[in-house]
Amino acid sequence: MNAMSLMPATCLRGIIGFGFLLWLAVFMASSPALAGRAVHLHDAQTEPLSFSALDGWKDDDMGAAFGTFLKSCGAILNDTGAMRAARPFYGALFKVCERAVSAGQLDRDQARAFFEDNFKPVRVVPTGQTEGFFTGYYETEVDGSRFPSDEYNVPIYAAPAETVKRHQSKVFDNLDRTRIEDGALAGKQLEICYVKSPVDAFFAQIQGSTRVKLDSGTLLRLNYVASNGMPYTPVGKFLIDRGIVSKEEMSMDKIREFMETNPEEGKALRQKNRSFVFFRETPLSVHDECIGAQGVPLTPGRSLAVDKKVHIYGTPIWIDAEFPIESEKPETKFRHLLVAQDTGSAIIGPARADIYFGHGEEISHIAGRIKQNGEFVVLVPQSVPARGSAVAAMTNIPIPVPRPKMVVTAAARSSITGSVSARIAKRRH
C-alpha cells in the first residue's frame, strides 16, 4: 500500500489505514497558498481546471487507468442505495460507474474520451501550501518458517479469531510494541510464522502486507487486519534530529541500514513507535496484487492510498510530479491518472496520497524514496457542481464503510501497468 506509508487496508493500510512514515511531512512545502477563485474545501483551496490544462494528460495510457477504475466500480456498484442518497458525490460516482461497466474495456483514446465526458478536473491545494505531497508504498518480501528455530525466531502475529469475526480494528490496546516484542503475547497461539529479523517484521508492519517465502518452499501472503491502536510514531525523524541522516537523504533504506548496522540502537528506535500491527493469511497467489481498503486488488502505479475522511474510494486523481524512479534524483516525470482505492494512518489531508508500486526488491527501493510535492487534481463527476456547497460537502461525507470481504478475481492478476513498469523494464535491459 510510501515511500513510507503505514498499513494499507489489507494490502497496506487496513481498517486503521495505511500510512507511510510520518516524518516525511517535514518535506512538505510551506509556501503561501494559491490565490484566485477557489472552491472551499476543508483545510484546502480548490480550483476548477480544463483537461487541456493538465500537462501530460494526452500522453498517459488512459486504458490502464480505466481498467483500474473498473475495479473500483465493481465495489461501488455493489453498495447500497441508502449510501448513495447520503453521499451525493458517491451517488454521482455510482452513475459514472454504471456507464463505465456498460462501456466495457476501452483503449487509451476511448478511455480518455470517457473520463473527459464524465468528469471535470479540480486542483486541490492544502491551505498554506502550493502543491500536494506524495509518498510510495509496496509489499515486502521476507524469508520465514511456520516453526520457530535459531534462524527463524521473530514471530509474525495474527489477531485473535473472535476479534477478526467482529471486524475489530483494535486489539491488545493495553500492550505497546515494547511489551509485545518482549513476549507479552507468548502462549496465546497467535503466531502465524517466524522470520529471521525484527527489522523485517517491523517493515512488514510499516507496509501492511508481506510475502513470506517459507522454508518449505511455499509462499505465504499476509495482509494487515488490526493494530493495537496506539499512535504511530515515525522513527525516521529521530535519525534526522540526531544528525545521522539528513532529511534530504532520508529513505526507508536508510532506516533499515541503521537498524541492521546497530542492532541495540535499532531496537530502541523501533520501540519509539508504540504502534503494533497484526496480520491475517490471505488466499492470494504469487501473481495476485494485495487488496486495498476498498476491497479490490491494487494496481501498481495506478492505485492510491488517500485520506478516507476526505476522499471517496473510486475517485480518479491526476498526479503531476517528478519522482526518483529512474535514479535517486527526483527527475522522472510522473504524469498519470490513478484511482483512490486504499487509505493509510499517516495519509492525512486533502492533497496527500500514497502511491502503490507493487513488490520486489527494486520496487521497494523506488517506493522507499518517494517523498515529493506535486499537482493533486481530483476528477469530479460532471453532475457534481465544481463550486459551492456541493463540493465543500465532500469533506463532510461519512467515513467509507468497512472493507468488504476480499474477493480474488482474474483482475487481481494484472501486471505492473503504465510508465513505472515500462521504465523499470527499460533499466533492466
Summary of the structure (lengths in Angstrom):
residues: 429
radius of gyration: 20.7
end to end distance: 27.4
largest distance: 64.0
contacts: 1640
relative contact order: 0.24
helix: 31%
strand: 26%
